Amino acid sequence: GAGVSQSPRYKVAKRGQDVALRCDPISGHVSLFWYQQALGQGPEFLTYFQNEAQLDKSGLPSDRFFAERPEGSVSTLKIQRTQQEDSAVYLCASSLGGIGGRSNQPQHFGDGTRLSIL
Amino acid sequence: TQLLEQSPQFLSIQEGENLTVYCNSSSVFSSLQWYRQEPGEGPVLLVTVVTGGEVKKLKRLTFQFGDARKDSSLHITAAQPGDTGLYLCAGGRTLTGGTSYGKLTFGQGTILTVHP
């Protein structure tokens, strides 16, 4: 399809394990965002990429969270030594433009990865 | 920390009723977007407002951006069961120097249930 694709859709891990979440943005989209959404809450910003450059990682909760987008397309969000408080839906979004663009560019969201830490 | 406060958090109404959802902040936003999210899916953009006082209509939905660009409202006329979902407002800011990349600050959402 032409939308943002995230995998896996569901991930269950034991506390202390490492997990990797994948995002395939819309082809040609410069900007890529990761958000964390707790149950019944709005998404919260984690990090932003313009092409392969990570320009804003101010929302990452701790140094256990790491994101990359090495070739400017697919992105991976990695969480090391998972904790129960990491349980949430992780959303990826992409948009066409980058820095210097309009703040109102539409973001296209994937359906998220629901992460459960036991 | 959520800088956008949405109210009400929950709304349960009968088909045909009207409703308004509010989104308020002490901060100025360069744009305000409204999204609708269904269970198991990502948010889907409904509308973007960028000018203070702007009003946009999308069928039975009316969106308004406050004059000071700190608040917004979503009004639904004659709600239908298909309107059921989580409604999210999200503010975008222009960075120092006038640039922006679209980072969004979301409200906590309003869960709307419309009963047949």
Chai-1 contact restraints between the chains, C-beta under 6 A:
chainA,res_idxA,chainB,res_idxB,connection_type,confidence,min_distance_angstrom,max_distance_angstrom,comment,restraint_id
A,S31,B,Y101,contact,1.0,0.0,6.0,A-B,restraint_1
A,Q41,B,Q108,contact,1.0,0.0,6.0,A-B,restraint_2
A,G42,B,L88,contact,1.0,0.0,6.0,A-B,restraint_3
A,G42,B,F106,contact,1.0,0.0,6.0,A-B,restraint_4
A,G42,B,G107,contact,1.0,0.0,6.0,A-B,restraint_5
A,G42,B,Q108,contact,1.0,0.0,6.0,A-B,restraint_6
A,G42,B,G109,contact,1.0,0.0,6.0,A-B,restraint_7
A,P43,B,F106,contact,1.0,0.0,6.0,A-B,restraint_8
A,F45,B,K103,contact,1.0,0.0,6.0,A-B,restraint_9
A,L91,B,G42,contact,1.0,0.0,6.0,A-B,restraint_10
A,S95,B,G102,contact,1.0,0.0,6.0,A-B,restraint_11
A,G98,B,Y101,contact,1.0,0.0,6.0,A-B,restraint_12
A,I99,B,T99,contact,1.0,0.0,6.0,A-B,restraint_13
A,I99,B,Y101,contact,1.0,0.0,6.0,A-B,restraint_14
A,G100,B,T99,contact,1.0,0.0,6.0,A-B,restraint_15
A,S103,B,S30,contact,1.0,0.0,6.0,A-B,restraint_16
A,S103,B,S31,contact,1.0,0.0,6.0,A-B,restraint_17
A,S103,B,G92,contact,1.0,0.0,6.0,A-B,restraint_18
A,S103,B,T94,contact,1.0,0.0,6.0,A-B,restraint_19
A,S103,B,S100,contact,1.0,0.0,6.0,A-B,restraint_20
A,S103,B,G102,contact,1.0,0.0,6.0,A-B,restraint_21
A,N104,B,S31,contact,1.0,0.0,6.0,A-B,restraint_22
A,N104,B,T48,contact,1.0,0.0,6.0,A-B,restraint_23
A,N104,B,V50,contact,1.0,0.0,6.0,A-B,restraint_24
A,N104,B,G92,contact,1.0,0.0,6.0,A-B,restraint_25
A,Q105,B,G102,contact,1.0,0.0,6.0,A-B,restraint_26
A,P106,B,L45,contact,1.0,0.0,6.0,A-B,restraint_27
A,F109,B,G42,contact,1.0,0.0,6.0,A-B,restraint_28
A,F109,B,P43,contact,1.0,0.0,6.0,A-B,restraint_29
A,G110,B,G42,contact,1.0,0.0,6.0,A-B,restraint_30
A,D111,B,E41,contact,1.0,0.0,6.0,A-B,restraint_31
A,D111,B,G42,contact,1.0,0.0,6.0,A-B,restraint_32
A,G112,B,G42,contact,1.0,0.0,6.0,A-B,restraint_33
